[in-house]
Amino acid sequence: MGSQSRSAQSARLSNSWFPLGSIRPDLYQLPEEPSEWALPDGSAVRLWFALRYQQDKEQLVVSLLRAANLPTQCQRNITLVKLQLLPSDDRRHRQAKARRKGCHPQFNDTFVFQVSNSCVDQCSLNMSLFTVDHQKKHHLMGQILIPLICSELKEAAGKVQWRDLDNESDQPLSKNGDIQVSLNYNQSLHRLTVVVLRARGLQCCSEAAVCAKVCLKIHTQVVRNKWTTVAKGNSPSFNEKLTFRLLPMQLDTACLSLQIQQPSTEKPVLLAIVVIGPFMYARGRELEHWNDMVSKPQELVRQWHPLGSADTVQGPQ
């Protein structure tokens, strides 16, 4: 009888959703030996969660369940996950603290973000996992960035999902600094999404105000310019999502120019630049990122890029 009860409880976990305002903790107890909680291969750190968008209340409900496969040196530390909806005027993070330490920490926390029906498709959910050492220093283990698409939220409403964390880059710092960008192209919507995450090692003082200018070009013609908000420092965090309209037939003739600028009342000061695009414009890492974006339409492909000097535009002309 007890075994039948546990099986029924497991079925409710995978096929139902909790009513907002009356959360039932029993629905978030992890099954004892479930196949859907299979551990990741290799050293990847995995995070399990569930999403639901309630159109009538214009609320995104995020249920953060557990992490797995933390490295040995982190298993005695406190584990935190910081959640943020992007883009947002509210820069504050929501924070979840693991209920137990170890290799597979559990959270079982729920968060609600207010987001209007008209803005859902322009937003992304960012989840960053940290460990906190005995000196209370936060160490970033990795991040997950999930572009929100209303139709997909309806299909996956309340279902347990997982993502492997994107690890921090181990590549050496470039001379002019680096910029971290995520790209996605939705062919059916003709939408190119650019998420400018952060930069590091910029050639400016730590108190300088900087922003990123993203320029969409087709051949040599500038189609659209967009800017992130201003952030301070030589390693600024932007976490800003910008979208552009781009037809599928234009993918081989379009490129993105990303410029780091210091705003000015007269003329912005250009600090560094990188061009990401197809073979016509780019080589190496920048070409690879563009090709990955085209071949992986269901993903938001993230990568670091070395920045070129202000007087040099990278890539063949």
Beta strands, then each sheet from edge to edge (+ up, - down):
strand 1: 46-54
strand 2: 59-68
strand 3: 78-86
strand 4: 94-97
strand 5: 106-114
strand 6: 124-132
strand 7: 138-147
strand 8: 160-164
strand 9: 178-186
strand 10: 191-200
strand 11: 209-218
strand 12: 221-227
strand 13: 231-232
strand 14: 237-245
strand 15: 254-262
strand 16: 269-276
strand 17: 301-306
strand 18: 308-309
sheet 1: 5+ 2- 1+ 8-
sheet 2: 4+ 3- 6+ 7-
sheet 3: 14+ 10- 9+ 17-
sheet 4: 12+ 11- 13+
sheet 5: 12+ 11- 15+ 16- 18+
end
